[in-house]
């Protein structure tokens, strides 16, 4: 989210850095005044904040700043069972986006339908609330979770934003972290199976994070786009974000290498 920075914010960030909670980041951007990332531990390495010379700042999750400012930033309660949340499919050109919830090595999922990633619904960001509602239902229905029995770790991805805040409003201890390991691996496999089900067995699933170059991303993107154009146009994500890097109105051949 983008907001205006003030002296209190800048002073707080410097105190957090002095406490070893965050560290400065060097970036080649003439418009940046300050940039920090989490130092690990209480604040994940994936957390970051950028303050620009316009006075605006961008921070995906301001909660650690608020908690530090009010003296509430502390280690999670070890007596609470851990629930982890991750997403899959945001980088896929076809299909919806999957939310995955894991507790005690059990993974359950739900899907936000492709329709929410078309112009109109996508522009109004309806998918954020739908994703949040589906995630909360999984947590409380499948795991009988409550604020007295469970704590939450959630992926840093943008699609998790409303779910993260919904869980906090319900009273859960929610930490933004990088999700790795069993949940991430299982979710990728389940998303691949979901795409195969949509395509009648054609393996078109890919994760940009696992690609070695922008050229590989573009090749996989156009492979899935070309198939969907000919066989199932309704499966294409056509919201502005998904078509800005690789326009759908270009030739049906892989585009030049794109710096993802």
N, C-alpha and C positions, 0 to 999 in steps of 0.2 A: 504494500500500500504506500501511497505517496502523501506525505504531509510536510508541514513546515517545521524546520528545526528551530530551537531556541537555546538560550544560554544554559538553562537547566539540563536539557538533553545532552549538550556537549560536555558539560561538567560531569554529568553522571557517567557518560561513556569513558571519560578519562579516569574516573574513580574505579570503574569496572576493570579498565586496563591495568591500573595500579594494583588491583586485587588479584590479577592473574586470570580473570574470567574471560577476557577477550584480548585479542592481539591486533595491532595495526596490519592492514594489507596494503602492499604497494601495487598500484594500478596505473597503467598508462592512459590516463584520462584527464585532460586539462580542465574539465569541468568539476572534478571531484575535489572537495576540501578535506574530507575525512572518510576513511573506509576501515571497518573492523570486521573480524570474524571471530567466532567462538574459539576458545582455547582448548575445548574438550572438557570432559568432566561435567560440571553443572550446565555448561552451555556448549552444545555440539559444534564441531568444526564446520558443519554445514550452515550454521546460523551466520547471518551477516547484516550489516547496515551500511548504507552509503549516504553521505551528506554532500550536496552539490553547492556550487557557488551562487546559485539562485536562492539558497535558503531552504530548498526542499530536501527531503530525505526519503529513502526507500528502505523499508524493513519488512520482511515477510511476516515476522512474528515479534511484535514489540513487548510481549509478555515478560521476558527476562529483565528488560529494562525497568518495567513497572515494579516487578517483584524486588529487584535490587534497591530501587529508590525507596521502597516502603519497608525494607528490612525483612522481606519474606522469602528471599531466594535461598533455598536450602536443599539438601539431598532428599530424594523421595523416601517415603516410609517403606522400609524393607518388609514389613508385615503384610503389605498389600500385594495381591496377585497381579502380575503384569499382563496387560493386553497391548498388543502391537497392531498398528494399522498401516497399510501401504496401498498404493494404487498401481494399476497396470492398464496400458492401452492409450494413455494420453498421446504418445508418440506414434500411434498407429493411424494410418490413413483411413482404415475401415473399421467398422464395429463401434461399440460404445466404449465406456471406461469402467473398469472393474475395481471395486473396493474390496480389499481383503482384510479380515480380522483374525488374529491368532491369539490363542491363550492355551497354555499347557500343551503345546505342539499340535493343537487342532486348528485347522484353517477353514473359515467359512467365507463365502463371497456373495456379492450381489453386483448387478450390472446397471449402469445408467445407459439407457437406450441411445442408439445412434441419432434418433430424432432430436435429441437435446443438443447435438453438435452441428445442426443445420442453421443457416441464417435465420434470424428471428429469435428462436429459443436460445441459440448460442449468444447472440448479441445482448440479450437481457440476462445472461448468466444463470438461467434457470437450473442448469446442471449442478451448480454449487449447492443449492438447497436440496435438490433431489438426492445428490450424493451424500450430503450430510444426514438426511433422514434415513436413507438406507443403511448408512454406517451405524447410526444410533440403534436402529432396530436390531441389527446383527449383534451388537454388543450386549444389549439388554435381553433380547429374546433367546439368543443362542447360548449365552454364557451367564445369564442371570446376574449380570454385573450391577454393582452399586458403588457409590462413592465411599462406602465403608469397607468394601471388600477388594476393590480393584483400582489400579492406577493405569494411566495410558501413556504410551509412546507412539507418536504419529509421524509419518514421513513429512519431509519439508516441502513436497510438491504442492503447487498452487491449488490443485483441485481439492486438497485437504483443508483449505482455509476455513470454510464455513463449518465443517465438521469439528475441527479443532475448537472453534469458538463456541459451538453448540455444546460440546462436552464440558467445557469450562463453565458455561452458564448453568449446567446441570450440577456443578460442584466437583467434578473430577479433577484430580491432579494430572494435567496434560503436559507432556514434555515433547518439544519438537526435536527429532533426532534423524540421523541417517539410518534407514532400515536396511539391514543386510542379512545374509544367512537364510535360514529355512523359510521364513515367510516370503522373502523376495523371490527365492528360487521356486517355491511352490506356486506362488501367484503367477509367475511368468509361464509356468507349465499349464496352469489352468486357463490363462488367457489364450495361449496357443490352441488349446482344445476348444475353447469357445469360438475362436475364429474359424477353425476347421469345421465346426458344427454349422456356422453361418454359411460357409462356402461349399458345403457338401463334400468336405474332405481335402480341399485345396489348401496347402500350407502357405499362408500369406502373412503370418504374424512375424513381426520383427520389433526389436527394441532399439531405438537410436543410441541408447547408452552403451550397447554392446557392439556398436559398429566401429570400425577402425578408422573411417574417414568420412568426410562429407559426401564423397562420390559413392561410397557404399550405401549411405543413407538414401541418396537420391535414386539409385538403381532399385533398391528395395521398395521405395515409395512408389515409383512409377510402375513397377511390376504389379503391385497390389491395386493401384489406381486403374491401370489399363484393364486388368481382369474385371474389376468392379464395373467399369464403364460398359463393358460388353455383356456382363452376366448379371450384375446386381447393383445398379446405380444407387438404390436406396441405402446401401451399406456405407457409402462414402461420407466421411466427415467433410462438410463444405463450409463450416464457419470460417471467419476471416483468418484466425490464427493458423488454421490447418492448411490454408491455401496461399499464405503470404510468402513462404519460403520457396514452395514449388507450385507455381500457378497451375490450376487444372485446365486452363485454356491453351496450354502450350502443346507442342507436338507430343505424340505418345511414345517418345523415346527418352531414355535417361538424360537428365539435364547435366550441365557442367557441374563440377565439384562445388558444393555449397559448404561454407564454414559453419557447421552446426554448433 
